C-alpha cells in the first residue's frame, strides 16, 4: 500500500492538483467533441476538443489535447494513413499518460487501452497488406457527464451513446440496443 507520508512534497502537490482538475465539470465543447468522436466524426471531434483545449486555463488542457490527438489517430486509420496514425499515437499517449483512470467522467485508462489495441492492429501489418479501415477496432470514448464518473455508466457497443437503466434493462436511447440484468453478471470495465 502506498504511504503518502513517504512521497516527496512536490509529488503530493502535483497529485492534488491533478485530482482537483479531474473533479471539475467537463468543458461543453469537450463534451461535444466526445459525442462526435463516438459517432466516428473524428475530424469534427478534433475541432471541438481543440476549442476546449484552447479555452481551458489549467492542466486539464493536456487531457483534452490527448483526446483530440486520439481522434486524429482514428482519423488517420480510417483514411488508411497508418504511418500517420502511429506517429500521432505517440503524441496522444504523452498527453494521456499522467491522468488517473477516470477524470471528469472520462474513462481515460480505457481510452489508453483502446488506442493501444488499435495501434497494435495497425503495427501488425504493412500498408500493402492492410485491410480496409473499417476492419480495425475503433472503440468509442467511454464517459459520463457526471463529475466523478463513479456511477455505473454503460456505453452502447453499437453506436457509442451512453445507455440508461430502467427496471432490469439497460437501453441505448440512440439505437435501441439493450441488455437486461441477467447480462450484468459479466464484467464490464
QUICORZI-V351318 format. One record per residue. N is the residue number from 0. RES is the residue in three letters. PHI is phi in whole degrees, 0 to 359 (999 if undefined). Layout:
N	RES	PHI
N	RES	PHI
This chain:
0	UNK	999
1	UNK	284
2	UNK	257
3	UNK	301
4	UNK	292
5	UNK	270
6	UNK	273
7	UNK	297
8	UNK	305
9	UNK	296
10	UNK	291
11	UNK	300
12	UNK	298
13	UNK	298
14	UNK	300
15	UNK	299
16	UNK	297
17	UNK	298
18	UNK	294
19	UNK	295
20	UNK	298
21	UNK	288
22	UNK	272
23	UNK	265
24	UNK	284
25	UNK	290
26	UNK	301
27	UNK	303
28	UNK	288
29	UNK	292
30	UNK	299
31	UNK	296
32	UNK	299
33	UNK	293
34	UNK	298
35	UNK	297
36	UNK	304
37	UNK	288
38	UNK	258
39	UNK	77
40	UNK	261
41	UNK	291
42	UNK	295
43	UNK	295
44	UNK	299
45	UNK	303
46	UNK	297
47	UNK	294
48	UNK	293
49	UNK	294
50	UNK	298
51	UNK	296
52	UNK	300
53	UNK	289
54	UNK	277
55	UNK	279
56	UNK	271
57	UNK	265
58	UNK	298
59	UNK	301
60	UNK	307
61	UNK	295
62	UNK	295
63	UNK	299
64	UNK	296
65	UNK	296
66	UNK	289
67	UNK	294
68	UNK	292
69	UNK	298
70	UNK	298
71	UNK	293
72	UNK	302
73	UNK	295
74	UNK	299
75	UNK	299
76	UNK	297
77	UNK	295
78	UNK	265
79	UNK	63
80	UNK	264
81	UNK	289
82	UNK	296
83	UNK	297
84	UNK	298
85	UNK	297
86	UNK	294
87	UNK	290
88	UNK	303
89	UNK	299
90	UNK	293
91	UNK	299
92	UNK	300
93	UNK	301
94	UNK	281
95	UNK	268
96	UNK	294
97	UNK	276
98	UNK	272
99	UNK	293
100	UNK	305
101	UNK	229
102	UNK	219
103	UNK	53
104	UNK	84
105	UNK	271
106	UNK	278
107	UNK	295
108	UNK	299
109	UNK	294
110	UNK	299
111	UNK	302
112	UNK	294
113	UNK	295
114	UNK	297
115	UNK	300
116	UNK	296
117	UNK	297
118	UNK	292
119	UNK	299
120	UNK	296
121	UNK	295
122	UNK	293
123	UNK	278
124	UNK	219
125	UNK	261
126	UNK	298
127	UNK	289
128	UNK	258
129	UNK	293
130	UNK	286
131	UNK	302
132	UNK	302
133	UNK	286
134	UNK	277
135	UNK	277
136	UNK	271
137	UNK	248
138	UNK	273
139	UNK	288
140	UNK	281
141	UNK	273
142	UNK	201
143	UNK	226
144	UNK	281
145	UNK	287
146	UNK	294
147	UNK	272
148	UNK	71
149	UNK	275
150	UNK	292
151	UNK	287
152	UNK	256
153	UNK	243
154	UNK	249
155	UNK	297
156	UNK	282
157	UNK	269
158	UNK	237
159	UNK	86
160	UNK	284
161	UNK	286
162	UNK	268
163	UNK	238
164	UNK	263
165	UNK	215
166	UNK	54
167	UNK	254
168	UNK	239
169	UNK	244
170	UNK	237
171	UNK	272
172	UNK	288
173	UNK	274
174	UNK	243
175	UNK	87
176	UNK	303
177	UNK	208
178	UNK	215
179	UNK	245
180	UNK	298
181	UNK	293
182	UNK	280
183	UNK	282
184	UNK	285
185	UNK	283
186	UNK	273
187	UNK	249
188	UNK	265
